[in-house]
Amino acid sequence: MLILRSTIRFPEFAAGVDVSTPLAGIVGLFGPSGHGKTTLLRLAAGLERGADSHVEHAGEVWQDDTRGIFVPPHKRGIGFVFQDSRLFPHLTAGGNLDYAVRRASAERREPTRDQIVDMLDLGSLLHRRIQDLSGGETQRVAIGRALVSRPRLLLMDEPLSALDLRRKMEILPYIERLREEMDIPVLYVTHSIDELSRLADHMLLIRDGTVAAQGTVPDIMQRMDLGPMMGRFEAGVILEGPVVAQDPDFAMTDLAIGGQVLRMPNIDAEPGTVVRVRIRARDVSIATEAPSGLSIRNVLKARIAEIFVEDGAFAEILLELEDAALRARITRESVEELDLVPGRNVYALIKSSTIDRRLIPGGAVRSPSG
């Protein structure tokens, strides 16, 4: 458990921070820019001094102003990956790793330099100058430098924000490998729902320096009341389910979701492998009768649980499946013309091509409620 309590002054406001979050896998800190996500990382690292601060990691007090306790940053066992790499330009990529190895914790034997080089595919970069690396390669080296110091906690402050889309897609699989292979908890700051849904297990929604909501990523994503804070255009849900069939003739994969079958473009996985999928509300349509003659592959039986009518043209609808939920973003006109009300049985239509997905090696099947 990581506990952060402090009163911190921001340019536009002061906030009483009170955070308690489990430390396992990747914990995402999500919210608008300037609302305190990076400040929370700096507080955990000992780089931010608020008023009456208390910082505790896994039962060890790192800071308690009332008792005069302050463990300096270099003794907290923290690795930090910034938006910019902050690598030493006078050293090669390998030299940057070696610098961190010399300062690695003697109490922890893993991960080793060789493990990190292999996991991040850094072997071909070790003898190159930092100036000769691409943006994605530079960030991989920066992540490697943080990891070879054998941290107890890894802090990542929007590590992909300076990269273009292609570079982001290149580096995301390496962060996924970190999540799956390294027994190091991560606090990951992002304002990208794409990164959050792909990487994080647990999330904190940060607004005005405080935690507006926290929980598993699927739980938070399906909450209708958090829509304005999550961004209406990218709102949706995250579901997890096992592969039940592969169709090699058409390169399609079937998942068990909500007691039904969700069909999507092929993902290379054996039956039983758990896959996480993200389905945006804007990609879900609603029919009141079973449709036919459609190119849309997914027609799921659902029940309307809640309707949130906005001031403009749109409404958001929460749909219940057997043990899962979907969100649909449609026009208010459609709600009225189709006579959509809570409790009505409908059909949710989802194009296979709009589904984002990733494997969860060794994952167990979980419903959105965790």
C-alpha positions in Angstrom: 0.0 0.0 0.0 1.2 3.5 -0.8 -0.2 6.3 1.4 0.2 10.0 0.5 -1.2 12.7 2.6 -0.3 16.4 2.3 -1.6 19.9 1.7 -0.1 21.1 -1.6 -0.4 24.5 -3.3 -0.9 24.6 -7.0 -0.9 27.7 -9.2 -4.7 27.9 -9.3 -5.7 26.2 -6.0 -4.6 24.4 -2.9 -5.5 20.8 -2.3 -5.6 18.4 0.6 -4.1 15.2 -0.9 -5.2 11.9 0.8 -4.3 8.9 -1.3 -4.2 5.2 -0.3 -3.7 2.9 -3.2 -2.6 -0.8 -3.6 0.7 -1.4 -5.2 0.5 -4.2 -7.6 1.0 -4.1 -11.4 0.5 -0.7 -12.9 -1.6 1.9 -11.1 -2.7 4.6 -13.5 -3.0 8.3 -12.5 -5.4 9.8 -15.0 -6.9 13.3 -15.3 -6.5 16.7 -16.9 -3.2 18.5 -17.2 -2.3 20.7 -14.3 -4.5 18.9 -11.7 -1.8 17.3 -9.6 -0.8 13.9 -11.2 2.9 14.7 -11.5 2.9 16.4 -8.0 1.7 13.1 -6.5 4.6 11.3 -8.1 7.0 14.0 -6.8 5.6 13.7 -3.3 6.1 9.9 -3.4 9.7 10.4 -4.6 10.5 13.0 -1.9 10.9 15.8 -4.5 7.8 17.7 -3.4 7.4 19.2 0.1 3.9 20.1 1.1 2.5 21.0 4.5 2.0 18.3 7.2 3.0 15.6 4.7 2.9 11.8 5.4 4.3 9.3 2.9 4.3 5.6 3.5 5.3 2.7 1.3 4.6 -0.9 2.2 4.4 -0.1 5.9 7.7 2.0 5.8 7.3 5.7 6.6 9.3 7.8 4.2 8.0 11.1 5.4 6.1 12.3 8.5 6.4 16.0 9.2 4.7 15.7 12.6 7.5 13.4 13.8 10.3 15.0 11.9 10.8 12.0 9.6 12.1 12.5 6.0 13.9 9.8 4.0 15.8 11.5 1.2 14.9 10.5 -2.4 18.1 8.5 -3.1 17.3 6.2 -0.1 13.7 5.5 -1.0 14.5 2.9 -3.7 12.5 4.7 -6.4 13.0 4.6 -10.2 11.7 7.6 -12.1 11.0 7.9 -15.8 10.2 11.4 -17.0 8.4 12.8 -20.0 11.9 13.6 -21.4 14.5 10.9 -21.0 17.0 12.9 -19.0 19.7 10.5 -20.1 23.4 11.6 -19.8 24.3 12.8 -23.3 28.0 12.3 -22.7 27.5 8.5 -22.1 26.4 5.8 -24.5 23.1 4.0 -24.0 25.1 1.2 -22.2 27.0 3.8 -20.2 23.7 5.2 -18.9 22.7 1.7 -17.8 26.1 1.1 -16.1 25.8 4.4 -14.2 22.5 3.2 -12.7 23.9 -0.3 -12.0 26.7 1.2 -9.8 23.9 2.8 -7.8 21.6 -0.2 -7.6 20.2 -1.4 -4.4 22.4 -4.0 -2.8 19.4 -5.5 -1.0 17.7 -6.5 -4.3 19.4 -8.9 -6.7 16.9 -8.6 -9.5 16.3 -7.4 -12.1 19.8 -7.7 -13.5 21.2 -5.6 -16.3 21.1 -8.6 -18.7 17.4 -9.2 -17.9 16.5 -5.6 -18.6 18.6 -5.5 -21.8 16.8 -8.6 -23.0 13.3 -7.4 -21.9 13.6 -4.0 -23.6 15.6 -5.3 -26.6 18.4 -2.9 -25.9 21.3 -5.1 -27.1 21.8 -3.3 -30.4 21.6 0.2 -28.8 24.2 -0.2 -26.1 27.2 1.2 -28.0 25.2 4.1 -29.6 25.3 7.7 -28.5 22.1 9.1 -27.0 22.0 11.8 -29.8 21.8 9.0 -32.4 18.7 7.3 -30.9 15.1 7.8 -32.0 12.6 9.1 -29.5 11.2 5.6 -28.8 14.7 4.1 -28.4 15.7 6.9 -26.0 12.7 6.2 -23.8 13.4 2.5 -23.8 16.9 3.2 -22.5 15.4 5.6 -19.9 13.1 2.9 -18.7 16.0 0.5 -18.6 18.2 2.9 -16.6 15.4 3.2 -14.0 14.9 -0.6 -13.8 18.6 -1.6 -13.5 18.7 0.4 -10.3 16.4 -2.3 -8.8 13.8 0.0 -7.5 11.1 -0.9 -5.0 8.7 1.4 -6.8 8.8 2.7 -10.4 7.3 6.2 -11.2 6.5 7.0 -14.8 5.4 10.5 -15.7 3.7 10.5 -19.1 6.7 8.6 -20.6 5.0 8.5 -24.1 3.7 12.0 -24.3 6.6 13.3 -26.4 6.4 10.5 -29.0 4.3 10.4 -32.1 1.7 7.7 -32.6 4.1 5.3 -34.4 6.7 5.5 -31.7 4.1 5.0 -29.0 2.9 1.8 -30.7 6.5 0.6 -30.8 7.2 1.2 -27.1 3.8 0.1 -25.5 4.6 -3.6 -25.9 7.8 -3.1 -23.8 5.9 -1.5 -21.0 3.4 -4.4 -21.2 6.3 -6.8 -20.7 7.4 -4.8 -17.7 4.0 -5.2 -16.3 3.9 -8.9 -16.9 7.5 -9.9 -16.1 8.8 -7.6 -13.4 7.7 -7.8 -9.8 7.9 -4.0 -9.5 4.8 -1.9 -8.8 4.4 1.1 -11.1 2.7 4.5 -10.7 1.9 5.6 -14.3 0.8 9.2 -15.0 -1.1 9.7 -18.3 -3.9 11.7 -19.8 -4.4 9.1 -22.6 -7.3 6.7 -22.1 -5.7 4.4 -24.7 -2.6 4.0 -22.6 -4.6 3.6 -19.4 -6.9 0.9 -20.8 -4.1 -1.0 -22.3 -1.6 -0.9 -19.4 -3.2 -0.2 -16.0 -4.8 -2.6 -13.5 -6.0 0.0 -11.0 -6.5 3.7 -11.5 -6.9 7.0 -9.6 -8.9 9.7 -11.3 -7.2 13.0 -10.3 -9.0 16.3 -10.4 -8.1 19.6 -8.6 -5.3 17.8 -6.7 -7.6 15.2 -5.1 -8.7 11.7 -6.0 -12.2 12.0 -7.5 -12.5 8.2 -7.9 -10.3 5.1 -7.7 -10.7 1.4 -8.4 -10.1 -1.2 -11.1 -9.9 0.2 -14.6 -13.1 -1.6 -15.7 -15.0 -0.3 -12.7 -14.1 3.3 -13.2 -14.6 3.2 -17.0 -18.2 2.1 -16.8 -19.3 4.7 -14.3 -21.7 7.2 -16.0 -21.2 9.9 -13.4 -17.5 10.2 -14.3 -18.1 10.9 -18.0 -17.2 14.6 -18.0 -13.9 13.8 -16.3 -13.0 10.9 -18.6 -13.8 12.7 -21.8 -17.1 12.0 -23.6 -15.5 11.2 -27.0 -13.3 8.5 -25.6 -15.7 7.2 -23.0 -16.4 3.4 -23.0 -15.8 0.2 -21.0 -13.1 -2.3 -20.5 -14.1 -6.0 -20.5 -12.1 -9.2 -20.0 -12.9 -12.7 -21.1 -11.4 -15.9 -22.3 -10.8 -17.0 -25.9 -13.4 -19.6 -26.8 -12.7 -20.2 -30.5 -10.5 -19.3 -33.4 -11.7 -19.0 -37.0 -8.5 -19.2 -39.2 -10.6 -19.1 -42.4 -11.6 -15.5 -41.7 -8.9 -14.5 -39.2 -11.4 -14.0 -36.4 -11.4 -14.7 -32.6 -14.4 -15.3 -30.3 -14.4 -14.3 -26.7 -16.8 -15.1 -23.9 -18.2 -11.8 -22.6 -21.2 -11.3 -20.5 -22.6 -14.8 -21.2 -22.4 -14.2 -24.9 -19.8 -14.3 -27.7 -17.9 -11.3 -28.8 -16.3 -11.7 -32.2 -13.2 -9.6 -33.2 -10.2 -9.7 -35.6 -7.8 -12.5 -34.8 -5.6 -12.3 -31.7 -2.9 -15.0 -31.5 -4.0 -16.8 -28.3 -4.9 -20.3 -27.2 -8.5 -21.1 -26.0 -8.8 -20.0 -22.4 -6.4 -17.1 -22.7 -7.9 -14.0 -21.1 -8.1 -11.0 -23.4 -8.9 -7.4 -22.3 -11.0 -5.4 -24.8 -11.9 -1.8 -24.8 -15.2 -0.8 -26.4 -15.9 2.9 -26.9 -19.4 4.2 -26.2 -19.4 5.9 -29.6 -18.9 2.5 -31.3 -22.0 0.9 -29.8 -25.4 1.2 -31.5 -28.8 0.1 -30.2 -31.6 -1.9 -31.9 -35.0 -2.6 -30.3 -35.5 -5.7 -32.4 -33.1 -8.5 -33.5 -31.5 -7.1 -36.8 -30.7 -9.1 -39.8 -28.6 -8.6 -43.0 -25.9 -6.7 -41.2 -22.1 -6.5 -41.8 -21.8 -5.8 -38.0 -20.6 -9.1 -36.4 -21.7 -8.5 -32.8 -25.3 -8.3 -31.8 -25.5 -8.8 -28.0 -28.6 -9.0 -25.9 -28.7 -6.3 -23.3 -30.9 -4.4 -20.8 -30.9 -0.6 -20.4 -29.8 0.1 -16.8 -29.4 3.9 -17.0 -29.7 6.8 -19.4 -27.8 10.0 -19.0 -29.2 12.8 -21.1 -26.7 15.6 -22.0 -27.5 19.3 -22.7 -26.5 18.9 -26.4 -27.5 16.4 -29.0 -26.3 13.3 -27.2 -27.2 10.8 -24.5 -25.2 8.0 -22.9 -26.8 4.7 -22.1 -25.5 2.0 -19.7 -26.3 -1.5 -20.9 -26.2 -4.5 -18.7 -25.2 -7.9 -20.0 -25.2 -11.1 -17.9 -22.1 -10.2 -15.8 -20.7 -7.3 -17.8 -21.7 -3.8 -19.0 -21.5 -1.6 -22.1 -21.9 2.1 -22.7 -23.6 3.5 -25.8 -23.4 7.1 -27.0 -26.3 8.0 -29.3 -28.4 11.0 -30.0 -31.2 12.2 -27.8 -33.4 12.0 -30.9 -32.8 8.3 -31.1 -33.6 7.8 -27.4 -37.0 9.4 -27.9 -37.9 7.8 -31.3 -37.0 4.3 -30.1 -38.7 4.9 -26.7 -35.6 3.8 -24.8 -36.1 3.7 -21.1 -34.4 1.9 -18.1 -35.4 -1.7 -17.9 -36.1 -2.2 -21.6 -34.4 -5.1 -23.4 -32.5 -4.2 -26.5 -29.7 -5.3 -28.7 -26.2 -3.8 -28.6 -24.5 -3.6 -32.0 -20.6 -3.5 -32.1 -18.4 -3.5 -35.2 -15.6 -6.0 -34.8 -13.1 -3.5 -36.4 -13.6 -1.0 -33.6 -12.6 -3.3 -30.7 -9.2 -2.6 -29.1 -7.7 -5.7 -27.4 -4.7 -7.1 -25.7 -3.6 -10.4 -24.0 -3.5 -10.8 -20.3 -1.0 -13.7 -19.8 -1.9 -15.8 -16.9 -4.9 -13.6 -16.2 -8.1 -14.9 -14.5 -11.5 -14.1 -15.8 -13.0 -11.1 -14.0 -16.2 -9.2 -14.3 -16.2 -5.4 -14.5 -17.0 -5.3 -10.8 -13.6 -6.7 -10.2 
